[in-house]
Amino acid sequence: MPTSRIPLGHNIGSRDGTLDKDAKLGNALIEVLKNESIAIVKRPGLSVYQTLSAGTGLGIFAVGTHLLTIIGTTFYDNGVAKGTVDGSDEYDFIASVDQTVVFLKNEAHGYVYTLATGTLLDLLGTITTQSGTTTNGSPTVTLSASNSAIQVGQIVTGTGIPAGTYVLTVFGTALTLSQNATATGTVTLTFTTSYPTTTVSGAVFVDGYYVVGTPEGLLYNSNVEDPTTWQAINYIGVVSDADKLVAIGRTINYIVALGEQTTEFFYDAGTSPGSPFLPFQNSVLQFGAGGEDTLVQMDNTLVWMSTGHQKGYQIMALAGQQPQVISNQYIERILNRCDPLQAYAFSVKTSGHSLYVLTLRDLGYTLVYDFAQHGWTYWTSTENNVEKYFQCQFYAKLGTYDLLQHISNGKVYRFDPQVYQDDGNPITVLSRTQLIDGGSNVRKFWRTAQIVRS
């Protein structure tokens, strides 16, 4: 029998929606050599970069020389605890243009962290307080001192201040309210913001505005370049369909609002007062998001697990306003067995491979799409001699380091092609080829096999 060249790099092929049968490649990347032969390269390994107290990892973010980490209810800056945050859900992060503050949110809370002072501001709490003198029947208040934390649009409460009053203007110690005071005297004024109490997954930054969405289909925006101030009138509704909002993202300069069955685009029209955004006409897509935590921004492309008016899930990539399905029938057989609420994803680029890493917790699989090779493989982690789905969930780039946060052990790892283990544990590379018949149905035997290493 003549020599047969058998490539070891094969994309997942699943006849039954599992990884138990058929071709697959685990913990390796596929590379094409000389346009003909296919090689496999093990995925990068994990070396410890930071160790904190064990707990549920809820996000990491890098800005300048700062690595921000959330584990459980503790917020860390470069490994130093800076405050307590809500621990019910994963976080999204946005740095300001000048990289002095970071807006961070999950679905239940929003915060603003100031890097220079190490202070964490809860947007659902008090922004600031200031004493001032009110006059019955007048909207003008004289503050005891100027306060830079007081901004137009903030909600004001205090003795003699009607409910629903907000800051109309503020210049030094001269404050104008949206309603007349009902009493005369010196009072303590409390300033809060109209940040929504419940939001959907995702946050975007467009033209200086920080934008979040609510399950009811409202897009709220902050004041320009000010994530601490959210005015009650600064919102617009997603109205193209009677569809619950699931997540938001950004492509080009559009806000992408993903419902359960539809996707709508919004652009900055500069309207005022209220939201500056308007819907982009005649551009509604008839599919939405199946898994809210599967939405990932990859350069100019959004990737997520989508669904539509028909039953079933698929992986969608949206570049600009052009959608493309990147899952195949084998992957969709797996997806249609999963609970999308138990799925999450992140992206990473390594050695020329842009990777979308999707974990299906309920099935115990981590599926990986390689945009360079347009195919699917899978990753695993081995801990305590047990192989399980890949145990990292969040990605951040800090300087020249690719960092990944573990889901539960409190560690942040360097994701490094020159490392051949995961924190001392083996990386199991497995290649199961497609069926090989050699051109006939006759039973065949190979006396020898040679592994070719380039």
C-alpha positions in Angstrom: 0.0 0.0 0.0 1.4 3.4 -0.9 2.4 6.0 1.7 -0.7 7.9 2.9 -0.5 11.4 4.4 -3.1 11.7 7.2 -3.6 15.3 8.4 -4.1 15.5 12.2 -6.0 18.8 12.0 -9.7 18.2 11.7 -12.6 20.4 12.6 -15.4 19.1 14.8 -17.8 16.7 13.1 -20.6 15.6 15.3 -23.4 13.3 14.2 -25.3 13.4 17.5 -24.6 16.7 19.1 -21.8 15.4 21.3 -18.0 15.2 21.1 -18.1 11.4 21.8 -17.9 10.4 18.2 -16.5 11.5 14.8 -13.6 13.9 14.0 -12.4 16.5 16.5 -9.3 18.3 17.6 -8.7 19.4 21.2 -6.4 22.0 22.7 -4.7 22.7 19.4 -4.7 25.2 16.5 -4.8 24.2 12.9 -2.3 25.6 10.5 -1.9 25.2 6.8 1.6 24.6 5.5 2.6 25.3 1.9 -1.1 25.4 0.9 -1.4 21.6 1.2 -0.4 19.8 4.4 -2.2 20.6 7.6 -0.3 20.8 10.9 -1.5 21.2 14.5 0.0 23.4 17.2 -0.9 23.1 20.8 -2.8 26.1 22.2 -1.0 28.5 24.6 -0.6 27.5 28.2 -1.4 29.3 31.4 1.1 30.7 33.9 0.1 32.6 37.0 0.1 36.4 36.8 -1.9 37.3 39.8 -3.3 35.3 42.8 -6.2 36.7 44.9 -8.7 35.2 47.2 -10.7 32.3 45.7 -14.2 33.2 44.5 -16.3 33.6 41.4 -14.4 35.5 38.8 -16.7 38.2 37.4 -14.4 40.1 35.1 -11.0 41.7 34.4 -10.0 44.9 32.6 -6.8 46.6 31.8 -6.3 50.3 31.4 -2.8 51.8 31.3 -0.7 50.0 34.0 -3.8 49.0 36.0 -5.4 45.6 36.0 -8.9 45.7 37.5 -10.2 42.5 38.8 -13.6 41.5 40.3 -13.9 38.3 42.4 -17.2 37.7 44.2 -18.1 41.1 45.7 -14.5 42.5 45.9 -13.1 45.0 43.4 -9.3 45.0 43.0 -6.9 47.4 41.4 -3.5 45.7 40.7 -4.3 43.2 43.4 -5.3 45.8 46.1 -9.0 45.7 47.3 -10.6 49.0 46.6 -14.3 48.4 47.5 -17.3 46.2 47.5 -19.5 45.7 44.4 -22.5 43.7 43.5 -21.6 40.0 42.9 -24.7 38.7 41.2 -23.5 38.9 37.6 -20.5 39.4 35.2 -19.2 42.9 34.4 -18.6 45.0 31.3 -16.0 47.8 31.4 -15.4 51.0 29.5 -12.4 53.3 30.0 -12.8 57.1 29.5 -11.0 58.7 26.6 -8.3 60.2 28.9 -8.1 56.9 30.8 -8.7 58.5 34.2 -11.9 56.8 35.1 -13.5 53.4 34.3 -17.2 52.8 34.0 -18.2 49.2 35.0 -21.5 47.5 35.2 -23.4 44.3 35.5 -27.1 43.8 35.1 -27.9 45.0 38.6 -25.5 47.8 39.3 -23.2 50.5 37.7 -20.1 52.0 39.1 -17.4 54.6 38.2 -13.9 54.0 39.3 -11.4 56.9 39.5 -7.8 55.6 38.9 -5.9 58.4 40.5 -7.8 58.3 43.8 -8.8 54.7 43.9 -12.4 55.6 44.7 -15.4 53.6 43.6 -18.7 55.4 43.0 -22.0 53.5 43.1 -24.4 55.0 40.5 -27.4 53.7 42.4 -26.3 55.5 45.5 -25.6 59.1 46.5 -23.3 61.0 44.1 -22.6 63.9 46.5 -24.2 66.1 49.1 -24.0 69.9 49.6 -25.7 72.4 51.8 -27.4 75.3 50.2 -30.0 78.1 50.8 -33.4 77.8 49.2 -36.1 80.3 48.8 -39.8 79.4 48.8 -41.3 79.7 45.2 -37.9 80.1 43.6 -35.8 77.5 41.6 -32.5 79.2 42.6 -30.3 77.7 45.3 -27.1 79.3 46.6 -24.7 76.5 47.5 -22.4 76.9 50.5 -19.4 76.0 48.2 -18.9 75.0 44.7 -18.9 71.2 44.1 -17.5 69.7 40.9 -19.5 66.5 41.5 -22.8 68.3 40.9 -23.8 68.0 37.3 -26.8 69.0 35.1 -29.5 66.3 35.1 -28.8 64.9 38.6 -31.8 64.2 40.8 -32.0 66.6 43.9 -33.7 65.8 47.2 -33.9 67.6 50.5 -36.2 69.6 52.7 -38.5 71.8 50.6 -37.4 70.2 47.3 -40.4 68.6 45.3 -40.1 65.0 44.2 -38.6 64.5 40.7 -36.6 67.7 40.8 -33.3 67.7 38.9 -30.4 70.1 38.3 -31.2 72.5 35.5 -27.9 74.5 35.6 -25.0 74.9 37.9 -22.4 77.7 37.8 -20.0 77.8 40.8 -22.3 78.2 43.9 -25.4 79.2 41.8 -27.7 76.2 41.3 -31.0 76.2 39.3 -33.5 73.5 39.9 -36.2 72.2 37.5 -38.9 73.1 40.1 -39.4 75.8 42.6 -38.5 75.1 46.2 -41.4 75.0 48.7 -39.5 76.3 51.7 -36.9 78.9 52.7 -33.8 78.0 54.6 -30.5 76.3 54.7 -30.8 72.6 53.8 -28.6 69.6 53.0 -29.1 68.6 49.4 -28.5 65.1 48.2 -27.6 64.5 44.5 -28.3 61.2 42.8 -28.4 60.1 39.2 -31.1 58.4 37.0 -29.0 55.3 36.2 -31.4 52.4 35.5 -31.7 49.8 38.3 -31.8 46.8 35.9 -29.9 46.6 32.6 -29.1 44.0 30.0 -25.7 42.5 29.2 -23.3 44.9 27.4 -22.3 48.5 27.5 -21.0 50.7 24.7 -19.2 54.0 24.2 -20.2 56.2 21.2 -19.2 59.8 20.5 -18.5 60.5 24.2 -21.7 58.8 25.5 -21.8 55.8 27.7 -24.8 53.7 26.8 -26.7 50.8 28.6 -30.0 49.1 27.8 -32.9 47.8 29.9 -34.9 44.6 29.4 -37.9 46.8 28.5 -36.0 48.0 25.4 -34.8 51.4 26.5 -31.3 52.7 25.6 -30.0 55.1 28.3 -27.0 57.4 27.7 -24.9 59.4 30.1 -23.9 63.0 29.8 -21.1 63.6 27.3 -17.8 62.3 28.7 -19.4 61.9 32.2 -20.4 58.4 33.3 -21.5 59.7 36.7 -24.5 61.6 35.3 -27.5 59.9 33.7 -30.5 62.2 33.1 -34.0 60.8 33.3 -34.9 62.1 29.8 -31.8 60.7 28.1 -33.2 57.5 26.6 -34.8 56.1 23.5 -36.9 53.0 23.0 -36.2 50.0 20.7 -39.5 50.0 18.7 -39.0 48.0 15.6 -40.6 44.9 17.1 -42.4 43.8 20.2 -39.2 42.1 21.4 -37.5 42.0 24.8 -34.0 43.5 24.7 -31.3 40.9 25.6 -27.9 42.6 25.0 -26.2 45.6 23.3 -23.0 46.0 21.5 -21.3 48.2 18.9 -20.3 47.8 15.3 -18.6 50.6 13.4 -20.3 53.7 14.9 -23.7 52.0 15.5 -25.2 50.8 18.7 -26.5 47.3 18.1 -29.6 46.4 20.1 -30.1 42.6 20.2 -33.6 41.4 21.2 -34.7 37.8 21.5 -35.7 37.7 17.8 -34.6 40.9 16.1 -31.5 43.2 15.9 -31.8 47.0 15.5 -29.2 49.7 14.9 -29.0 53.2 16.4 -26.7 56.1 15.4 -25.8 59.5 16.9 -28.2 62.0 15.2 -27.3 64.8 17.7 -30.9 65.3 18.8 -31.5 67.3 22.0 -33.0 67.4 24.5 -33.3 63.7 25.4 -31.3 60.9 23.7 -29.0 62.0 20.9 -29.6 58.6 19.2 -32.1 57.6 16.5 -32.8 54.2 14.9 -31.2 53.5 11.6 -34.1 53.1 9.2 -34.7 49.9 7.2 -31.9 48.0 8.8 -33.7 45.6 11.2 -32.3 42.1 11.2 -34.7 39.2 11.8 -32.6 37.3 14.3 -31.7 38.1 17.9 -29.5 36.8 20.8 -30.0 33.4 22.3 -27.3 33.7 24.9 -26.7 37.2 26.4 -23.2 36.4 27.7 -22.0 35.0 24.3 -21.8 38.5 22.8 -18.2 39.4 22.1 -16.6 42.4 20.4 -13.7 41.2 18.1 -12.1 44.3 16.5 -14.8 45.5 14.1 -16.9 42.3 14.4 -19.6 41.3 16.9 -20.0 37.5 17.5 -22.7 35.8 19.5 -25.1 32.9 19.7 -28.1 33.9 17.8 -31.7 32.7 17.4 -34.7 33.9 15.4 -38.4 33.2 14.8 -37.6 29.5 14.1 -36.3 27.0 16.7 -32.6 26.6 17.0 -29.3 28.4 17.7 -26.4 29.4 15.5 -23.2 31.5 15.9 -23.4 34.8 14.0 -20.7 37.2 13.1 -21.7 40.8 12.3 -19.2 43.1 10.5 -20.8 46.5 10.0 -24.4 45.6 9.1 -23.5 42.4 7.2 -24.4 39.2 9.2 -22.7 35.9 8.5 -23.4 32.5 10.1 -20.1 30.9 11.1 -21.4 27.8 12.8 -22.0 24.7 10.7 -24.5 21.8 11.0 -22.1 19.9 13.4 -21.7 22.8 15.8 -25.4 23.6 15.6 -26.3 20.1 16.7 -24.3 20.8 19.8 -25.7 24.3 20.3 -29.3 23.0 20.1 -28.7 20.7 23.1 -27.5 23.5 25.3 -29.1 26.0 27.7 -28.0 29.4 26.2 -28.3 31.0 29.6 -25.5 28.7 30.7 -23.2 29.8 27.8 -20.5 32.5 27.9 -17.7 33.6 25.5 -14.6 35.6 25.2 -12.1 36.3 22.4 -8.3 36.2 22.1 -5.8 36.5 19.3 -2.7 34.4 19.4 0.0 33.7 16.7 -2.1 35.0 13.9 -5.3 33.2 15.0 -8.4 35.2 16.0 -10.4 32.9 18.3 -13.9 33.0 19.6 -14.0 30.9 22.7 -17.5 29.7 23.6 -18.2 27.6 26.7 -21.4 25.6 27.2 -21.4 25.0 30.9 -24.4 22.7 31.0 -22.9 20.4 28.4 -19.3 20.7 29.7 -17.9 21.8 26.3 -15.7 24.8 25.2 -15.9 25.3 21.5 -13.4 27.4 19.6 -13.9 29.1 16.3 -10.7 30.1 14.4 -11.3 33.1 12.0 -8.0 32.4 10.3 -9.0 28.8 9.4 -12.8 29.1 9.5 -13.2 26.0 11.6 -14.1 24.7 15.0 -12.1 22.8 17.6 -12.5 22.5 21.4 -10.5 23.2 24.5 -10.3 21.6 27.9 -8.7 22.2 31.3 -7.3 19.5 33.5 -7.5 20.1 37.3 -7.0 17.5 40.0 -6.6 14.9 37.3 -10.1 15.6 35.9 -10.5 17.0 32.4 -13.3 19.5 32.1 -14.4 22.5 30.0 -11.9 25.3 29.7 -11.8 27.0 33.1 -11.1 30.6 32.1 -13.9 33.1 31.2 -12.6 36.7 30.9 -9.8 38.2 28.8 -7.8 41.4 29.1 -4.7 42.8 27.3 -2.2 44.4 29.7 0.9 45.7 27.9 2.3 42.7 25.9 0.4 40.2 28.1 -2.8 38.3 27.2 -4.5 37.7 30.5 -7.3 35.3 31.4 -9.3 35.1 34.6 -10.1 31.7 36.1 -13.8 31.1 36.9 -13.3 30.3 40.6 -9.8 30.0 42.0 -9.0 33.8 42.2 -6.1 33.6 39.7 -5.4 35.6 36.6 -3.1 33.8 34.1 -0.8 34.8 31.3 -2.0 33.1 28.1 1.4 32.2 26.6 2.4 30.1 23.5 5.7 29.4 25.2 4.1 27.7 28.2 3.3 24.0 27.8 1.1 23.5 30.9 -1.9 25.1 32.6 -0.6 26.2 36.0 1.3 23.0 36.3 -1.4 20.8 34.9 -1.0 19.0 31.6 -2.7 20.2 28.4 -4.3 17.2 26.7 -4.0 17.5 22.9 -6.3 15.0 21.1 -6.7 14.5 17.4 -9.3 12.2 16.1 -9.3 12.0 12.3 -12.1 11.6 9.9 -12.8 8.1 8.5 -10.0 7.0 6.1 -10.8 4.4 3.4 -7.7 4.8 1.2 -10.0 4.8 -1.9 -11.5 1.3 -1.3 -13.7 -0.6 1.1 -11.1 -3.4 1.7 -9.9 -3.8 5.3 -6.5 -2.2 5.7 -3.6 -2.3 8.2 -0.7 0.1 8.7 2.4 -1.6 9.8 4.1 1.7 10.8 3.2 5.3 11.4 5.5 8.3 11.4 4.7 11.6 13.1 6.1 14.5 11.0 7.2 17.5 13.1 8.0 20.7 11.3 
